[in-house]
Amino acid sequence: MNKHIIALIFMLIIPFGVLNAQGILSKKSNFTKQDTLRGSITPERSWWDLTYYHLDIKVDPDKKFISGKNTIQYKVLKSNSVLQIDLQKPLQITKAVQNGKDLEIKHEGNAHFIHLPEEQSVDAINSIDVYYKGLPRQAIKAPWDGGISWEKDKNGNHFIASSCQGLGASVWWPCKDHMYDEVDSMQISVNVPDKLMNVSNGRLRLVEQIGDTKTYHWIVKNPINNYGVNINIGDYANFSEVYDGQAGNLDLDYYVLKDNLEKAKVHFKQAHKMMEAFEHWFGQYPFYADSFKLVEVPYLGMEHQSSVTYGNQYENGYLGRDLSGTGWGLKFDFIIVHEAGHEWFANNITNKDIADMWIHESFTSYAENLYLDYHYGKEAAAEYVIGTRKNIVNDKPIIGAYQVNNEGSSDMYFKGANMLHTLRQLVKDDKKWRVILRKMNVVFYHQTVTTQQIENFLAKETGLDLTAFFNQYLRTTKIPTLEFIHKKRILKYRWINVVEGFKMPLQIKIGDEEKWIYPKTEWQTLKTISSKLPIIIDEDFYILSK
């Protein structure tokens, strides 16, 4: 987030009108049958479970053309004879084959229904080959309005990359394009002109010379979500290091344009610092078998699993800017820290429905804060996350509409991070908070999840009733507001602008004395020693006061 990349940030940088309605964080509110076919677990999806992909394609940079096939292996969960595969126009499925037989395909927009004449026995492992070709959608403003970026580097070499969060992986390859079902493993084989290199997810198994072209075969051993699969094609140089991590040696591999090799060797030292901080807070990196890569691309960046893409111009901050306005945002490269943070939240723990994309973006935006906490201290981290509040817009709820491939508000980034920072205060124990975050990545290891699962987990582990807390911050645009009156040595206070049952505790200062109070929607009172003492609300809580 897709990021991904913060939607509100790019609103500040580029005109909102360039966004496609199907791109990341769209404003779409009227939905069609195509949205339902794309965003729901249809009967033609639910009966089979993905086990393996082999995506085998040829990329022709001069023609901006892709052709090839995807071998889709699946386990039969219940008997059915129609299987849904997704591929977006103008790409075309040319044929589908099972056991040597061409299959009938009925096309309905971007959904394609393949009819299987052979019996699909429960528990059987079957496969089909889906052939396709065409001119894939060209990215307009990657990664927000994605597709394939067909660019050239300053030496005139082709510089190509995919990005498709929200829009969907089916914008460039045929697949089961719904977040709920991650393929268990896959092979990615990409044929390119032999002067270029393709970098994809996982580990490079083989480079095969075929005439004046080369095919790069990449193996992904871990489950992977569709939008996390990528191709990156360019005149790359490679360097690497080994990180002594919590699960042993982890290969950190870097692919950059050859002209940027020397500065990348210096700048990418931040990847080691990122890994150290996040393994501390979240537990071991989830994809040791597939390594970790940073890959330079012609757009800003994206969280592609084990193949994180980078285009932040070798600057700290977000293209040299501090999104918090505190100075702390210039202590790290935003893209390295944010996009790599998605390896834990988006790639390890993945939302089942994109309406719950806050699970990806809120935790990863909060991870920026924890990176600072680890390297610069708790006060620096708090200043940073509090500083990002000026970017919150409260335009609509953080959670989107379900079953139609719809994301919620861009507030899933800054507001979501501040919600989690507030929750940390309620836990009142930083060691416990760290244990919870680490346990979360164990309990939901390599899983797709719902908001309710995450809410239930956090409530159980914190020991707090968080129902109204999450209803407030995730499902409304209301900011909790503490109304208070201090006179005659009595402090009166209550919550307003809150959902039913909201009674979040709050830490304040009365003069120099720190104190917890327990507001409700009814007035509460507290005796003080003087009405002249100032009432100072702890800024670590994301609330308003009046």
Secondary structure, 3 states (H helix, E strand, C coil): CCCCCCHHHHHHHCCHHHCCCCCCCCCCCCCCHHHHHHHCCCHHHHCEEEEEEEEEEEEECCCCEEEEEEEEEEEECCCCCEEEEECCCCCEEEEEEECCEECEEEEECCEEEEECCCCCCCCCEEEEEEEEEECCCECCECCCECEEEEEECCCCCEEEEEECCCCCHHHCCCECCCCCCCECEEEEEEEEECCCEEECCCEEEEEEEECCEEEEEEEECCCECHHHCCCEEECEEEEEEEEEECCEEEEEEEEEEHHHHHHHHHHCCHHHHHHHHHHHHHCCCCCHHHCEEEEECCCCEECCCCCEEECCCCCCEECCECCCCCCHHHCCEHHHHHHHHCCCECCCEEECCHHHCHHHHHHHHHHHHHHHHHHHCHHHHHHHHHHHHHHCCCCCCCCCCCCCCCCCCHHHCHHHHHHHHHHHHHHCCHHHHHHHHHHHHHHCCCEEECHHHHHHHHHHHHCCCCHHHHHHHHHCCCCCEEEEEEECCEEEEEEECCCCCCCCCEEEEECCEEEEECCCCCCEEEECCCCCCCEEECCCCCCEEC
